[in-house]
Amino acid sequence: MNRKTDYDRYESPEGLLTDRSLSARQKLARLEEWAEDLRAGLRASDESMTSLEPGLSSALLQRVMACLDQLRDAQGRDLERSA
């Protein structure tokens, strides 16, 4: 059974990252959820519990993590400027 997630409407993690209707906190939460779901899928795939394609999911996880890093770096720069 597939559950609906807050990131489902995005074709890519980069699309979520550039969505101007979301705050940085909302983007961070959605990207973290996406990453955790991908990790869970990869763990299940390792145990032959899913038909998930590990190579595709691994590549997508790398993209999600890159977006998370970019967002966190931007937040760090914003904090430095306000100090």
Residue pairs with C-beta under 8 A, 6 or more apart in sequence:
5 30
5 33
5 34
5 37
6 29
6 30
6 33
7 13
7 16
7 30
7 31
7 33
7 34
10 16
10 19
12 63
13 31
13 34
13 60
13 63
13 64
13 66
13 67
14 63
14 67
16 22
16 27
16 30
16 31
16 34
16 67
17 27
17 31
17 67
17 70
17 71
19 27
22 30
24 71
24 74
24 75
27 71
28 68
28 71
28 72
28 75
31 64
31 67
31 68
31 71
32 68
34 64
35 61
35 64
35 65
35 68
38 57
38 60
38 61
38 64
39 61
41 50
41 52
41 57
42 52
42 54
42 57
42 58
42 61
44 50
44 52
45 52
45 53
45 54
45 57
46 54
